[in-house]
Amino acid sequence: MIAYRITQAELEALIEAESPRWLKKASSRTAGFRERNCYDESSTIWSDVKAVYMRLQGDCKCAYCERKLESRSFGKIEQDVDHFRPKSRIRAWKLPKSLKDQDIMVTAVPDEKRGYFLLPYHPLNYLAACKPCNSLLKKDYFPIAGKYDLAGDDPAQLHIKEKPLLICPIGDFDDAPEDLIRFYGVSPQAIAPNGFNRERALVTIEFFKLDDPTERKHLFRERAFIIVALYPQLEKLVDGAMDREKDDAQQLVEGFTSPKSAHTNCARSFRDLFQNNRAEAKAIFESASQLIISMS
């Protein structure tokens, strides 16, 4: 997971260019939800702006697991528009024992059977997510450590008050995911040794099963392929390769670590490890190679 920094004004400009008058329609619908004090509509229009988020997120990557999906034309069927804060209701997420053992606590979900009824059409409440991350894992869950405010209408203000335990990659108000989570080889890890940032990293990793080699084995395999492909290019940059070879290697490294590539956080973490501990990076490369062989 990486950040896609953008202000609300910049995002609204992209939306207006993609679907003129969408923002006006969204505002009108939100006014109706406010008047009725709940989310209720017979048809939706957020799919009209899905392509905006697909482009923004590294040109068709899942915002959560960083899998690279198909183009905007063919990939729309693979991706959902996820409401970061659920629009209709909030379901209680059962905290796994592994997180309870680290004294992580989740706020009890309000009794009222409704969600963030003023946010169904807020541009900063959308992400494009693959179906496993959204439909199977995210669903209507939204664990927080603060106090729920289901009548809130500003994601940036809600972020301060509610203390969400999930990291939001879109926008300019949350911490960058790569400042909270890094990869050691193919496995994500919390960066902070303690405190709330560590809790958020651990919950996000567990919530989306980013470190589950059984249920999400293809994520591990894809990360392993990136490490195996990246390692020899990093070697060329430090081992006196010919100028042309070094130039090609540099371009490949930049490509693997680009926001548009799959599993950017994993690639960047491995690059940084190589630069700091070449021997350890070689061991990770060898481990990734064996993982690919064992999964073939």
VEXKOLLO-733560 format. One record per residue (C-alpha): residue number from 1; x, y, z. Coordinates in Angstrom, 2 decimals. Example, Ala and Ser with C-alpha at 12.3 -4.5 7.8 and 13.67 -1.06 7.14 Angstrom:
BEGIN
+-----+---------+---------+---------+
: num :      c1 :      c2 :      c3 :
+-----+---------+---------+---------+
:   1 :   12.30 :   -4.50 :    7.80 :
:   2 :   13.67 :   -1.06 :    7.14 :
+-----+---------+---------+---------+
//
This chain:
BEGIN
+-----+---------+---------+---------+
: num :      c1 :      c2 :      c3 :
+-----+---------+---------+---------+
:   1 :    0.00 :    0.00 :    0.00 :
:   2 :    1.29 :    3.47 :   -0.91 :
:   3 :   -0.11 :    6.99 :   -0.76 :
:   4 :   -1.76 :    8.77 :   -3.67 :
:   5 :   -1.49 :   12.37 :   -2.55 :
:   6 :   -4.17 :   14.68 :   -3.89 :
:   7 :   -6.26 :   17.54 :   -2.50 :
:   8 :  -10.04 :   17.58 :   -2.62 :
:   9 :   -9.94 :   20.45 :   -5.11 :
:  10 :   -7.57 :   18.55 :   -7.41 :
:  11 :   -9.70 :   15.44 :   -7.18 :
:  12 :  -12.87 :   17.37 :   -7.95 :
:  13 :  -11.20 :   18.85 :  -11.04 :
:  14 :  -10.41 :   15.32 :  -12.29 :
:  15 :  -13.98 :   14.22 :  -11.60 :
:  16 :  -15.46 :   17.18 :  -13.43 :
:  17 :  -13.28 :   16.44 :  -16.45 :
:  18 :  -14.33 :   12.78 :  -16.40 :
:  19 :  -18.04 :   13.34 :  -15.80 :
:  20 :  -19.28 :   16.94 :  -16.14 :
:  21 :  -22.04 :   17.85 :  -13.66 :
:  22 :  -21.34 :   14.75 :  -11.53 :
:  23 :  -20.35 :   16.93 :   -8.59 :
:  24 :  -23.57 :   18.90 :   -8.84 :
:  25 :  -25.62 :   15.70 :   -8.88 :
:  26 :  -23.61 :   14.36 :   -5.94 :
:  27 :  -24.23 :   17.53 :   -3.95 :
:  28 :  -27.96 :   17.32 :   -4.62 :
:  29 :  -28.12 :   13.70 :   -3.49 :
:  30 :  -26.14 :   14.46 :   -0.35 :
:  31 :  -28.55 :   17.29 :    0.49 :
:  32 :  -31.37 :   14.75 :    0.29 :
:  33 :  -29.58 :   12.35 :    2.65 :
:  34 :  -29.04 :   15.22 :    5.08 :
:  35 :  -32.71 :   16.12 :    4.98 :
:  36 :  -33.81 :   12.50 :    5.55 :
:  37 :  -31.03 :   11.90 :    8.09 :
:  38 :  -30.06 :    8.63 :    6.39 :
:  39 :  -28.64 :    7.15 :    3.19 :
:  40 :  -31.46 :    6.06 :    0.89 :
:  41 :  -31.55 :    5.99 :   -2.91 :
:  42 :  -32.77 :    3.69 :   -5.66 :
:  43 :  -29.84 :    4.18 :   -8.05 :
:  44 :  -26.21 :    5.26 :   -7.73 :
:  45 :  -23.76 :    7.28 :   -9.80 :
:  46 :  -20.34 :    6.58 :   -8.25 :
:  47 :  -19.42 :    4.14 :  -11.02 :
:  48 :  -19.39 :    7.15 :  -13.36 :
:  49 :  -16.15 :    8.31 :  -11.72 :
:  50 :  -14.47 :    4.93 :  -11.11 :
:  51 :  -11.96 :    5.59 :  -13.90 :
:  52 :  -10.68 :    8.68 :  -12.05 :
:  53 :   -9.55 :    6.54 :   -9.14 :
:  54 :   -8.22 :    3.78 :  -11.35 :
:  55 :   -5.98 :    6.32 :  -13.11 :
:  56 :   -4.98 :    7.99 :   -9.85 :
:  57 :   -3.98 :    4.70 :   -8.20 :
:  58 :   -0.96 :    3.89 :  -10.28 :
:  59 :   -3.01 :    3.35 :  -13.44 :
:  60 :   -5.32 :    0.53 :  -12.30 :
:  61 :   -3.88 :   -0.83 :   -9.04 :
:  62 :   -5.88 :   -1.93 :   -6.03 :
:  63 :   -5.54 :    0.79 :   -3.39 :
:  64 :   -5.09 :   -1.78 :   -0.64 :
:  65 :   -3.08 :   -4.78 :   -1.87 :
:  66 :   -1.33 :   -3.04 :   -4.82 :
:  67 :   -2.20 :   -5.74 :   -7.32 :
:  68 :   -2.01 :   -4.45 :  -10.88 :
:  69 :   -5.30 :   -4.97 :  -12.69 :
:  70 :   -6.43 :   -4.53 :  -16.27 :
:  71 :   -6.80 :   -1.25 :  -18.15 :
:  72 :   -9.59 :    1.19 :  -17.45 :
:  73 :  -11.58 :   -0.30 :  -20.34 :
:  74 :  -11.25 :   -3.95 :  -19.30 :
:  75 :  -10.44 :   -3.49 :  -15.62 :
:  76 :  -13.67 :   -1.89 :  -14.44 :
:  77 :  -15.21 :   -5.32 :  -13.96 :
:  78 :  -12.26 :   -6.29 :  -11.73 :
:  79 :  -12.45 :   -3.30 :   -9.44 :
:  80 :  -15.08 :   -1.87 :   -7.12 :
:  81 :  -15.59 :    1.68 :   -5.96 :
:  82 :  -15.01 :    1.24 :   -2.26 :
:  83 :  -16.51 :    3.66 :    0.24 :
:  84 :  -13.70 :    3.96 :    2.78 :
:  85 :  -16.28 :    4.85 :    5.42 :
:  86 :  -19.30 :    2.59 :    4.75 :
:  87 :  -22.38 :    4.41 :    3.52 :
:  88 :  -25.27 :    2.20 :    4.74 :
:  89 :  -24.20 :    0.55 :    7.98 :
:  90 :  -21.17 :   -0.30 :   10.10 :
:  91 :  -20.58 :   -3.93 :   11.00 :
:  92 :  -18.51 :   -4.90 :   14.03 :
:  93 :  -15.12 :   -6.27 :   13.01 :
:  94 :  -13.96 :   -9.10 :   15.25 :
:  95 :  -10.49 :   -8.30 :   16.49 :
:  96 :   -8.21 :  -11.34 :   16.00 :
:  97 :   -6.50 :  -12.80 :   19.05 :
:  98 :   -3.08 :  -11.91 :   17.64 :
:  99 :   -4.02 :   -8.21 :   17.84 :
: 100 :   -5.79 :   -8.51 :   21.19 :
: 101 :   -2.59 :   -9.98 :   22.59 :
: 102 :   -0.86 :   -6.71 :   21.65 :
: 103 :   -3.44 :   -4.70 :   23.63 :
: 104 :   -5.07 :   -3.23 :   20.54 :
: 105 :   -8.65 :   -2.16 :   21.19 :
: 106 :  -11.50 :   -1.35 :   18.81 :
: 107 :  -14.40 :    0.99 :   19.55 :
: 108 :  -17.79 :   -0.70 :   19.80 :
: 109 :  -20.01 :   -0.05 :   16.79 :
: 110 :  -23.04 :    2.20 :   17.46 :
: 111 :  -26.38 :    0.46 :   17.81 :
: 112 :  -28.01 :    2.55 :   15.12 :
: 113 :  -28.20 :    0.64 :   11.84 :
: 114 :  -26.76 :    3.22 :    9.52 :
: 115 :  -23.44 :    4.27 :    8.10 :
: 116 :  -21.83 :    7.56 :    7.15 :
: 117 :  -24.92 :    8.81 :    5.37 :
: 118 :  -23.38 :   12.12 :    4.30 :
: 119 :  -20.32 :   10.54 :    2.64 :
: 120 :  -21.68 :    8.31 :   -0.17 :
: 121 :  -20.68 :   10.98 :   -2.70 :
: 122 :  -17.68 :   12.63 :   -1.06 :
: 123 :  -14.68 :   12.36 :   -3.43 :
: 124 :  -12.26 :   11.69 :   -0.56 :
: 125 :  -14.34 :    8.72 :    0.61 :
: 126 :  -13.68 :    6.68 :   -2.55 :
: 127 :  -10.98 :    4.23 :   -3.54 :
: 128 :  -10.77 :    1.69 :   -6.33 :
: 129 :  -10.20 :   -1.76 :   -4.84 :
: 130 :   -9.99 :   -5.28 :   -6.19 :
: 131 :  -12.94 :   -7.51 :   -5.40 :
: 132 :  -11.13 :   -9.66 :   -2.81 :
: 133 :  -10.05 :   -6.57 :   -0.84 :
: 134 :  -13.42 :   -4.83 :   -1.10 :
: 135 :  -16.16 :   -7.43 :   -1.44 :
: 136 :  -14.62 :  -10.19 :    0.69 :
: 137 :  -12.60 :   -8.27 :    3.27 :
: 138 :  -13.60 :   -4.61 :    3.57 :
: 139 :  -17.38 :   -5.07 :    3.27 :
: 140 :  -19.12 :   -2.79 :    5.80 :
: 141 :  -16.37 :   -2.87 :    8.41 :
: 142 :  -14.64 :    0.24 :    9.66 :
: 143 :  -12.72 :   -0.26 :   12.91 :
: 144 :  -11.68 :    2.84 :   14.83 :
: 145 :  -10.03 :    3.65 :   18.16 :
: 146 :  -11.89 :    6.93 :   18.78 :
: 147 :  -15.57 :    7.83 :   18.76 :
: 148 :  -17.86 :    7.19 :   15.79 :
: 149 :  -19.46 :   10.24 :   14.19 :
: 150 :  -21.84 :    8.86 :   11.57 :
: 151 :  -23.22 :   12.35 :   10.86 :
: 152 :  -19.79 :   13.67 :    9.89 :
: 153 :  -19.38 :   15.10 :    6.40 :
: 154 :  -15.64 :   15.85 :    6.22 :
: 155 :  -13.22 :   12.90 :    5.99 :
: 156 :  -10.27 :   15.04 :    7.10 :
: 157 :  -12.03 :   16.14 :   10.30 :
: 158 :  -13.36 :   12.64 :   10.93 :
: 159 :   -9.83 :   11.29 :   10.65 :
: 160 :   -8.79 :   13.40 :   13.65 :
: 161 :  -11.82 :   12.61 :   15.81 :
: 162 :  -12.37 :    8.95 :   15.02 :
: 163 :   -8.78 :    7.68 :   14.89 :
: 164 :   -9.42 :    5.06 :   12.19 :
: 165 :   -7.40 :    1.87 :   12.45 :
: 166 :   -7.34 :    1.45 :    8.67 :
: 167 :   -4.96 :    3.59 :    6.63 :
: 168 :   -6.49 :    5.64 :    3.81 :
: 169 :   -4.17 :    5.81 :    0.75 :
: 170 :   -6.19 :    8.52 :   -1.07 :
: 171 :   -6.02 :   12.22 :   -0.23 :
: 172 :   -3.82 :   14.54 :    1.76 :
: 173 :   -5.02 :   14.08 :    5.34 :
: 174 :   -3.76 :   10.64 :    6.42 :
: 175 :   -0.27 :    9.31 :    7.01 :
: 176 :    1.39 :    7.81 :    3.96 :
: 177 :    0.99 :    4.01 :    4.19 :
: 178 :    4.67 :    3.53 :    3.36 :
: 179 :    5.55 :    5.59 :    6.46 :
: 180 :    3.66 :    3.07 :    8.60 :
: 181 :    4.21 :   -0.20 :    6.72 :
: 182 :    7.34 :   -1.54 :    5.04 :
: 183 :    8.21 :   -4.93 :    3.61 :
: 184 :   10.86 :   -7.36 :    4.70 :
: 185 :   11.13 :   -9.47 :    1.60 :
: 186 :    7.58 :  -10.48 :    0.68 :
: 187 :    6.11 :   -9.80 :    4.15 :
: 188 :    4.66 :   -6.47 :    5.34 :
: 189 :    5.71 :   -5.17 :    8.76 :
: 190 :    4.80 :   -2.26 :   11.02 :
: 191 :    7.54 :    0.37 :   11.08 :
: 192 :    6.77 :    1.98 :   14.46 :
: 193 :    7.96 :   -0.10 :   17.44 :
: 194 :    4.96 :    0.96 :   19.53 :
: 195 :    2.09 :    3.45 :   19.73 :
: 196 :   -0.95 :    4.16 :   17.58 :
: 197 :    0.95 :    4.14 :   14.28 :
: 198 :    2.03 :    0.58 :   15.01 :
: 199 :   -1.55 :   -0.39 :   15.84 :
: 200 :   -2.83 :    1.06 :   12.57 :
: 201 :   -0.18 :   -0.77 :   10.57 :
: 202 :   -0.88 :   -4.10 :   12.27 :
: 203 :   -4.66 :   -3.76 :   11.89 :
: 204 :   -4.39 :   -2.78 :    8.20 :
: 205 :   -2.07 :   -5.71 :    7.47 :
: 206 :   -4.36 :   -8.17 :    9.27 :
: 207 :   -7.60 :   -6.66 :    7.95 :
: 208 :   -6.64 :   -7.08 :    4.29 :
: 209 :   -4.72 :  -10.33 :    4.93 :
: 210 :   -1.62 :   -8.76 :    3.41 :
: 211 :    0.59 :  -11.18 :    5.32 :
: 212 :   -1.46 :  -14.34 :    4.80 :
: 213 :    0.53 :  -16.70 :    2.52 :
: 214 :   -2.34 :  -19.19 :    2.35 :
: 215 :   -5.37 :  -17.06 :    1.54 :
: 216 :   -3.41 :  -14.50 :   -0.49 :
: 217 :   -0.64 :  -16.67 :   -1.87 :
: 218 :   -0.63 :  -14.90 :   -5.23 :
: 219 :    0.26 :  -11.60 :   -3.54 :
: 220 :    3.31 :  -13.32 :   -2.08 :
: 221 :    4.22 :  -14.85 :   -5.40 :
: 222 :    3.92 :  -11.53 :   -7.24 :
: 223 :    6.10 :   -9.81 :   -4.62 :
: 224 :    8.66 :  -12.61 :   -4.93 :
: 225 :    8.82 :  -12.14 :   -8.72 :
: 226 :    9.50 :   -8.43 :   -8.23 :
: 227 :   12.34 :   -9.09 :   -5.79 :
: 228 :   13.88 :  -11.71 :   -8.09 :
: 229 :   13.70 :   -9.34 :  -11.06 :
: 230 :   14.90 :   -6.30 :   -9.11 :
: 231 :   17.94 :   -7.83 :   -7.41 :
: 232 :   20.20 :   -8.30 :  -10.49 :
: 233 :   19.45 :   -4.75 :  -11.63 :
: 234 :   20.50 :   -3.38 :   -8.24 :
: 235 :   23.66 :   -5.49 :   -8.48 :
: 236 :   24.53 :   -3.95 :  -11.84 :
: 237 :   24.29 :   -0.46 :  -10.36 :
: 238 :   27.03 :   -1.16 :   -7.83 :
: 239 :   29.25 :   -3.69 :   -9.58 :
: 240 :   30.79 :   -1.62 :  -12.34 :
: 241 :   28.55 :   -2.59 :  -15.22 :
: 242 :   29.07 :   -0.94 :  -18.60 :
: 243 :   27.44 :    2.45 :  -18.99 :
: 244 :   24.67 :    1.16 :  -21.24 :
: 245 :   23.95 :   -1.76 :  -18.90 :
: 246 :   23.93 :    0.59 :  -15.92 :
: 247 :   21.54 :    2.97 :  -17.66 :
: 248 :   19.19 :    0.10 :  -18.50 :
: 249 :   19.40 :   -1.21 :  -14.93 :
: 250 :   18.61 :    2.23 :  -13.52 :
: 251 :   15.55 :    2.53 :  -15.73 :
: 252 :   14.34 :   -0.91 :  -14.63 :
: 253 :   14.83 :   -0.07 :  -10.95 :
: 254 :   12.90 :    3.16 :  -11.43 :
: 255 :   10.18 :    1.21 :  -13.20 :
: 256 :    9.82 :   -1.40 :  -10.45 :
: 257 :    9.69 :    1.28 :   -7.75 :
: 258 :    7.34 :    3.59 :   -9.65 :
: 259 :    3.86 :    4.29 :   -8.20 :
: 260 :    2.49 :    2.76 :  -11.41 :
: 261 :    4.06 :   -0.64 :  -10.78 :
: 262 :    2.54 :   -3.47 :   -8.80 :
: 263 :    3.62 :   -3.79 :   -5.17 :
: 264 :    5.58 :   -0.54 :   -5.12 :
: 265 :    6.02 :   -0.56 :   -1.36 :
: 266 :    7.57 :   -4.04 :   -1.52 :
: 267 :    9.92 :   -3.01 :   -4.34 :
: 268 :   11.00 :    0.19 :   -2.60 :
: 269 :   11.55 :   -1.62 :    0.69 :
: 270 :   13.77 :   -4.19 :   -1.03 :
: 271 :   15.73 :   -1.46 :   -2.84 :
: 272 :   16.33 :    0.31 :    0.47 :
: 273 :   17.41 :   -2.93 :    2.13 :
: 274 :   19.87 :   -3.61 :   -0.70 :
: 275 :   21.38 :   -0.16 :   -0.29 :
: 276 :   21.79 :   -0.64 :    3.46 :
: 277 :   22.65 :   -4.34 :    3.71 :
: 278 :   23.63 :   -6.02 :    0.49 :
: 279 :   24.26 :   -9.42 :    2.07 :
: 280 :   20.85 :   -9.49 :    3.70 :
: 281 :   19.22 :   -8.44 :    0.43 :
: 282 :   20.93 :  -11.36 :   -1.31 :
: 283 :   19.48 :  -13.74 :    1.29 :
: 284 :   16.02 :  -12.27 :    0.69 :
: 285 :   16.50 :  -12.67 :   -3.07 :
: 286 :   17.41 :  -16.34 :   -2.60 :
: 287 :   14.41 :  -16.87 :   -0.34 :
: 288 :   12.11 :  -15.22 :   -2.91 :
: 289 :   13.57 :  -17.45 :   -5.63 :
: 290 :   12.78 :  -20.56 :   -3.59 :
: 291 :    9.27 :  -19.28 :   -2.93 :
: 292 :    8.62 :  -18.97 :   -6.67 :
: 293 :    9.95 :  -22.47 :   -7.28 :
: 294 :    7.85 :  -23.95 :   -4.48 :
: 295 :    4.68 :  -22.26 :   -5.75 :
: 296 :    5.21 :  -23.14 :   -9.42 :
+-----+---------+---------+---------+
//
